[in-house]
Amino acid sequence: MNRILKVAALTAVLALAFAGVALAAFSKVTGGTTTITASSAAAKVLADNSITVTPIAPATASGASVTFPISGGRLNVKTDRGVIRHKGGLSLSNGTKTVAMRKPVIVSDKRGVSVFALVRGHATRVCRHVGKHHARLRCLMVVHFHTARIARVTNVTVTGGKATGTVHITEFTARVINGLASKHVVSAGAVLGTATVAPTLG
């Protein structure tokens, strides 16, 4: 019994030690920016179909580029794997309908680099009785958000603490653009442009 307890204790210590090593390999991301610049071809497709792209504060736009402030995350500087979160977002609109993509998150793992964002889904009307004897009915609309994979990044290179790569739209983003255009104008995998990620590590 004592031998079993000793083995269990040793296993626990080794597990904690390895966990500590794994956590130590990641650096905390404290700030910085990510800029996505649309190619001239992508910008033309959007313009030809009267689709405008507007940053959601505190993200900003300059020409064909949208810059997102980095709000946090963690990054393994040896493998370039990790998670980088951002503030703000962007919206795509045809003047009648608008689709907003908020708080983008870059995830880099063994499967590659993907960009996710919060997208508004359906709204549900929720009612409940309030007040004395529950005589009054109070209703409110609850908006549901879901996480969508909006882009993937390939051909990533890292130089001087900055990572750059080619941005491709996903099936979700292609559906959004085609829906706003009311016809098929792009397919999943089409090149949107380039991304430059410049994180500040704590």
C-alpha positions in Angstrom: 0.0 0.0 0.0 2.8 2.4 0.9 4.6 1.6 -2.4 1.3 2.4 -4.3 1.0 5.7 -2.4 4.6 6.6 -3.2 4.2 5.8 -6.9 1.0 7.9 -7.0 2.7 10.8 -5.3 5.7 10.6 -7.7 3.3 10.5 -10.7 1.5 13.6 -9.4 4.8 15.4 -8.9 6.0 14.6 -12.4 2.6 15.7 -13.9 2.9 19.0 -12.1 6.5 19.4 -13.2 5.6 18.8 -16.9 2.6 21.1 -16.6 4.9 23.8 -15.2 7.3 23.4 -18.1 4.4 23.5 -20.6 3.0 26.7 -19.1 6.5 28.3 -18.9 6.9 27.8 -22.7 4.0 30.2 -23.3 4.5 34.0 -23.0 1.6 36.2 -22.0 0.4 38.5 -24.8 -0.3 42.0 -23.3 -1.0 44.2 -26.4 0.0 45.0 -29.9 -2.0 45.1 -33.1 -3.1 42.9 -36.0 -3.7 44.5 -39.4 -5.5 42.8 -42.3 -5.1 44.4 -45.7 -7.5 43.5 -48.5 -5.9 42.8 -51.9 -7.0 45.0 -54.8 -8.9 42.0 -56.3 -10.8 41.4 -53.0 -11.6 45.1 -52.7 -12.9 45.2 -56.2 -15.2 42.3 -55.6 -16.7 44.0 -52.6 -17.0 47.4 -54.3 -18.5 45.9 -57.5 -21.2 44.4 -55.3 -21.8 47.5 -53.2 -20.5 45.8 -50.0 -18.8 48.1 -47.5 -16.5 47.1 -44.8 -16.6 49.2 -41.6 -14.4 48.8 -38.5 -16.1 48.3 -35.1 -14.3 50.5 -32.5 -11.7 50.4 -31.2 -10.6 48.8 -34.5 -9.6 51.4 -37.1 -9.4 51.5 -40.9 -7.0 53.2 -43.3 -7.5 52.6 -47.0 -7.9 48.9 -47.5 -6.5 48.0 -44.1 -8.3 47.3 -40.8 -6.2 47.3 -37.6 -7.4 45.5 -34.5 -5.9 46.2 -31.0 -4.7 43.0 -29.3 -6.3 42.5 -25.9 -4.5 39.5 -24.7 -3.6 35.8 -25.1 -0.7 33.5 -24.9 2.0 32.5 -27.4 4.8 30.0 -27.5 7.6 32.0 -29.2 9.5 28.8 -30.1 6.6 27.1 -32.0 4.5 30.2 -32.8 1.5 28.4 -31.4 -1.1 30.0 -29.2 -4.1 32.3 -28.9 -4.3 36.0 -29.6 -7.5 37.9 -28.7 -8.6 41.3 -30.1 -10.9 44.2 -29.4 -13.4 45.6 -31.8 -14.3 43.9 -35.1 -15.7 44.7 -38.5 -19.0 44.8 -40.2 -20.0 44.0 -43.8 -23.1 45.8 -45.2 -25.0 46.1 -48.5 -26.9 49.1 -47.2 -29.8 47.1 -46.1 -28.4 44.2 -44.3 -25.3 44.2 -42.0 -23.3 41.3 -40.6 -20.9 42.1 -37.7 -17.9 40.0 -36.7 -16.7 41.0 -33.3 -13.7 40.3 -31.1 -11.6 38.3 -33.5 -9.4 35.6 -32.1 -6.3 34.1 -33.8 -5.7 30.4 -33.0 -2.4 28.9 -34.1 -2.1 25.1 -33.5 -0.9 22.0 -35.2 -3.8 22.3 -37.8 -2.7 25.7 -38.9 -3.7 29.3 -38.2 -7.4 30.3 -38.1 -9.3 33.4 -37.2 -12.6 33.2 -35.3 -15.1 35.9 -34.4 -18.4 36.4 -32.5 -21.3 36.7 -34.9 -24.9 37.6 -34.0 -27.4 34.7 -34.3 -31.1 34.6 -33.6 -32.9 36.6 -30.9 -35.3 35.0 -28.4 -38.1 36.8 -26.6 -38.0 35.9 -22.9 -40.8 36.8 -20.6 -41.4 36.5 -16.8 -43.9 37.6 -14.2 -42.6 40.3 -11.8 -44.0 42.6 -9.1 -46.3 41.9 -6.3 -48.2 38.6 -6.7 -46.4 38.4 -10.1 -49.1 40.5 -11.6 -46.9 42.1 -14.3 -45.3 40.5 -17.3 -41.9 41.7 -18.3 -40.4 40.7 -21.6 -37.0 41.2 -23.2 -35.1 40.1 -26.2 -32.1 37.9 -25.7 -29.6 38.0 -28.5 -27.5 34.8 -29.1 -24.0 35.0 -30.4 -22.0 32.1 -31.9 -18.3 31.7 -32.8 -17.6 31.4 -36.5 -14.3 30.6 -38.2 -14.1 33.6 -40.6 -10.6 33.1 -42.1 -7.5 31.0 -42.2 -3.9 32.2 -42.6 -1.2 30.4 -44.7 2.4 31.0 -45.7 3.2 32.6 -42.3 6.6 34.0 -41.7 8.0 35.6 -38.6 10.5 38.4 -38.6 11.5 40.7 -35.8 8.6 39.7 -33.6 6.0 40.3 -36.4 4.2 37.5 -38.2 2.8 38.0 -41.7 0.7 35.7 -43.8 -1.9 35.3 -46.5 -5.6 35.5 -45.5 -8.2 33.2 -47.0 -11.9 33.4 -46.4 -13.8 30.4 -45.0 -17.0 28.9 -46.1 -18.8 31.0 -43.5 -17.4 34.3 -44.8 -18.1 33.3 -48.4 -21.7 32.7 -47.5 -21.9 36.1 -45.9 -20.4 37.9 -48.9 -22.6 36.0 -51.4 -25.6 36.7 -49.3 -25.0 40.4 -49.2 -24.3 40.4 -53.0 -27.4 38.3 -53.6 -25.4 36.1 -55.9 -22.3 33.9 -56.0 -19.2 36.1 -56.2 -16.7 34.3 -54.1 -15.8 30.8 -52.9 -14.3 29.4 -49.7 -10.5 29.6 -49.9 -10.4 32.8 -51.9 -7.6 35.1 -50.9 -8.7 38.2 -49.0 -5.3 39.8 -48.6 -2.5 39.8 -46.0 -2.3 39.9 -42.2 0.4 41.3 -40.0 0.4 40.4 -36.4 2.7 42.4 -34.1 2.1 41.3 -30.5 3.6 42.7 -27.3 4.7 40.0 -24.9 4.7 40.4 -21.1 
